[in-house]
């Protein structure tokens, strides 16, 4: 059985992979954080902290980001390898 610390570490690794996949998709599709803020109706703070690795967004936020990126959550998870 995994300890709480191991579970938290694994969750952090997955969040980092998802963040990287979002950043790479943004770069490939030439989509700015500003555009995500506006089109997903998310605050600059929410998007900025996520992209900087300072928070982990809720699933609802990930869905909104994926909508702006033009990909599904499943595609994002596949790109992230999680």
C-alpha positions as CSV (number, residue, x, y, z in Angstrom):
1,X,0.0,0.0,0.0
2,X,1.3,3.4,-0.9
3,X,1.9,6.1,1.7
4,X,0.3,9.5,1.5
5,X,3.7,11.0,0.6
6,X,4.1,8.6,-2.4
7,X,0.6,9.3,-3.6
8,X,1.2,13.1,-3.4
9,X,4.5,12.7,-5.2
10,X,2.8,10.7,-8.1
11,X,0.0,13.3,-8.3
12,X,2.6,16.1,-8.6
13,X,4.5,14.2,-11.4
14,X,1.2,13.7,-13.3
15,X,0.3,17.4,-12.9
16,X,3.7,18.4,-14.2
17,X,3.3,16.2,-17.3
18,X,-0.2,17.7,-17.9
19,X,1.2,21.2,-17.6
20,X,4.0,20.4,-20.0
21,X,1.5,18.9,-22.5
22,X,-0.6,22.1,-22.3
23,X,2.4,24.3,-22.8
24,X,3.6,22.3,-25.8
25,X,0.1,22.4,-27.4
26,X,-0.1,26.1,-26.8
27,X,3.2,26.6,-28.5
28,X,2.4,24.4,-31.5
29,X,-1.0,26.0,-32.0
30,X,0.3,29.5,-31.2
31,X,-2.3,30.0,-28.5
32,X,-1.4,32.5,-25.7
33,X,-2.2,32.4,-22.1
34,X,-4.2,35.6,-22.7
35,X,-6.4,33.8,-25.2
36,X,-7.0,30.9,-22.8
37,X,-7.9,33.5,-20.1
38,X,-10.5,35.2,-22.3
39,X,-12.0,32.2,-24.3
40,X,-12.2,29.9,-21.3
41,X,-13.4,32.7,-18.9
42,X,-10.6,31.9,-16.5
43,X,-8.7,34.5,-14.5
44,X,-5.1,35.4,-15.4
45,X,-4.1,34.2,-12.0
46,X,-5.6,30.8,-12.5
47,X,-3.9,30.2,-15.8
48,X,-0.7,31.9,-14.8
49,X,-0.3,29.9,-11.6
50,X,-1.0,26.6,-13.5
51,X,1.5,27.3,-16.3
52,X,4.1,28.4,-13.7
53,X,3.6,25.1,-11.8
54,X,2.3,26.7,-8.7
55,X,-1.1,25.1,-8.6
56,X,-3.0,22.1,-10.0
57,X,-6.3,23.0,-11.7
58,X,-9.6,21.3,-11.2
59,X,-10.9,19.0,-13.9
60,X,-13.4,21.7,-14.9
61,X,-10.5,24.1,-15.6
62,X,-8.6,21.5,-17.6
63,X,-11.7,20.9,-19.7
64,X,-12.0,24.6,-20.4
65,X,-8.3,24.8,-21.4
66,X,-8.7,21.8,-23.7
67,X,-11.7,23.4,-25.4
68,X,-9.6,26.5,-26.2
69,X,-6.8,24.3,-27.4
70,X,-9.1,22.4,-29.7
71,X,-8.3,19.0,-28.1
72,X,-10.1,16.6,-25.8
73,X,-9.1,15.8,-22.3
74,X,-8.3,12.3,-23.5
75,X,-5.9,13.7,-26.2
76,X,-4.2,15.9,-23.6
77,X,-3.7,12.9,-21.2
78,X,-2.3,10.9,-24.1
79,X,0.2,13.7,-24.9
80,X,1.1,13.9,-21.2
81,X,1.5,10.1,-21.0
82,X,-0.8,9.8,-18.0
